[in-house]
Amino acid sequence: MHALRLLIAAFLVLMNRAVNAELITASFGGTVTLIIDNGSILHPSVQLGSRVSGAFTFESTAQGAPVTDGKTYLAGSNFGPVYFWMSTEVYSFHSPSLQIDVANNALPHQNPFGPREDRYRVGCWSGIQSISGLNVEHMALEFSTTETATLADTSLPLSAWSLAGFDQGTRSLVIFGNFQGHHWQISAAVDTLTMPAPPPALSIEYVQSWPVVILAWPISATGFYLEESSGFNNHPWTRVSQPPVIILSEYKVAVEPTNGAKFYRLRR
C-alpha cells in the first residue's frame, strides 16, 4: 500500500482525549552548483549542472503550533528515512535523526549579525548511512528569505503553499563528508519542492450511552481506510473490519471501547 498521507490518532477512552500527529513525505529537486572533490572520490557523472533529487519523510509532533516571531521549532525527534540521490550514478543516504528548523523573523543561524529571516531547514548531522561507502558528516536542505512576512500567521505543519514564499529567497542543498582523509562536498540550488497537503482530520467521539467510539473523517478524502494498533513502536497495524458509513458529510466508523489506549490512522 502506498501511504501518501497519514494521520495517526490516539485516544484513551476513559479520559476521552485525542492526540494527533502527522506523517508527511516531501520531495525536492535541483541543480549542482558547487563540487569539492579533493581526492577524486565522487563519481564522474557528478558535474556542475547535474540534476539532483531526493525526498524526506517526517512525523510532525508539533501539529497546530503557531510559527511565531523569532521562534524555532523542532517538529519531532525521529524522522526518516531521508533519501538523496543523483540522476546518473545513484547516491542514497539515510538518517534516523533529522532536525527541522522553522523560524519566522529570526536571526540567521550562520550570521547572528545578518538581517532577520524566515527559514525552513531540514538537516541531519549524525547517524547518516550511505550505500556508496562515503562518510557523510552533514546534509541540509534550507529555504530562507529576508521577506519576514513569508511565515507570518502560519502554523505547523507547513504545507507547500506556506513554502511558496521562499521562491524569492535562497533554496539550497548541501551535503559533505570525507573519505580516507579527503574532504568532499556537493551543493545544489533547489528549484522544486513538492509537499502533500495535510491529510484529513480524524475526529474521535466517545458516546457513553451506547457505549461506542465514533471515528469520522470528511467524505472529500476519498480512498482512505482506517487502521488500528495497540501501540506505536513494534506494534502491528491492522485494517478495521467495519466499513465506514456516510452520515451527512462524513465517513463514520463505530468501534467498541477498551480499557486501555488504542491508536488509529487513516491510510490509502
Secondary structure as the mmCIF struct_conf table of DSSP 4:
data_model
#
loop_
_struct_conf.conf_type_id
_struct_conf.id
_struct_conf.beg_label_comp_id
_struct_conf.beg_label_asym_id
_struct_conf.beg_label_seq_id
_struct_conf.end_label_comp_id
_struct_conf.end_label_asym_id
_struct_conf.end_label_seq_id
BEND BEND1 LEU A 4 ARG A 5
STRN STRN1 LEU A 6 LEU A 12
TURN_TY1_P TURN_TY1_P1 VAL A 13 ASN A 16
STRN STRN2 ARG A 17 ASP A 37
TURN_TY1_P TURN_TY1_P2 ASN A 38 GLY A 39
BEND BEND2 SER A 40 SER A 40
BEND BEND3 LEU A 42 LEU A 42
TURN_TY1_P TURN_TY1_P3 PRO A 44 SER A 45
TURN_TY1_P TURN_TY1_P4 LEU A 48 GLY A 49
STRN STRN3 ARG A 51 SER A 60
BEND BEND4 THR A 61 ALA A 62
TURN_TY1_P TURN_TY1_P5 GLN A 63 GLY A 64
STRN STRN4 PRO A 66 PRO A 66
STRN STRN5 ASP A 69 ASP A 69
TURN_TY1_P TURN_TY1_P6 GLY A 70 GLY A 70
STRN STRN6 THR A 72 LEU A 74
BEND BEND5 SER A 77 SER A 77
STRN STRN7 VAL A 82 MET A 86
BEND BEND6 SER A 87 GLU A 89
STRN STRN8 PHE A 93 HIS A 94
BEND BEND7 PRO A 96 PRO A 96
STRN STRN9 GLN A 99 ALA A 106
BEND BEND8 HIS A 109 GLN A 110
TURN_TY1_P TURN_TY1_P7 PRO A 112 PHE A 113
BEND BEND9 GLY A 114 GLY A 114
STRN STRN10 GLU A 117 CYS A 124
BEND BEND10 SER A 126 SER A 126
STRN STRN11 GLN A 129 SER A 130
TURN_TY1_P TURN_TY1_P8 ILE A 131 SER A 132
STRN STRN12 ASN A 135 THR A 145
BEND BEND11 THR A 146 THR A 146
TURN_TY1_P TURN_TY1_P9 THR A 148 ASP A 153
STRN STRN13 SER A 155 SER A 155
BEND BEND12 LEU A 156 PRO A 157
HELX_LH_PP_P HELX_LH_PP_P1 LEU A 158 LEU A 158
HELX_RH_AL_P HELX_RH_AL_P1 ALA A 160 LEU A 163
HELX_RH_3T_P HELX_RH_3T_P1 ALA A 164 GLN A 168
BEND BEND13 GLY A 169 GLY A 169
STRN STRN14 THR A 170 PHE A 179
TURN_TY1_P TURN_TY1_P10 GLN A 180 GLY A 181
STRN STRN15 HIS A 182 THR A 194
HELX_LH_PP_P HELX_LH_PP_P2 PRO A 196 ALA A 201
STRN STRN16 SER A 203 VAL A 207
TURN_TY1_P TURN_TY1_P11 GLN A 208 PRO A 211
STRN STRN17 VAL A 212 PRO A 218
TURN_TY1_P TURN_TY1_P12 ILE A 219 SER A 220
BEND BEND14 ALA A 221 ALA A 221
TURN_TY1_P TURN_TY1_P13 THR A 222 GLY A 223
STRN STRN18 TYR A 225 SER A 229
BEND BEND15 SER A 230 SER A 230
BEND BEND16 PHE A 232 PHE A 232
TURN_TY1_P TURN_TY1_P14 ASN A 233 ASN A 234
STRN STRN19 THR A 238 ARG A 239
BEND BEND17 SER A 241 GLN A 242
HELX_LH_PP_P HELX_LH_PP_P3 PRO A 243 PRO A 244
STRN STRN20 VAL A 245 ILE A 247
TURN_TY1_P TURN_TY1_P15 LEU A 248 SER A 249
STRN STRN21 GLU A 250 VAL A 255
BEND BEND18 ASN A 259 GLY A 260
STRN STRN22 ALA A 261 ARG A 267
#
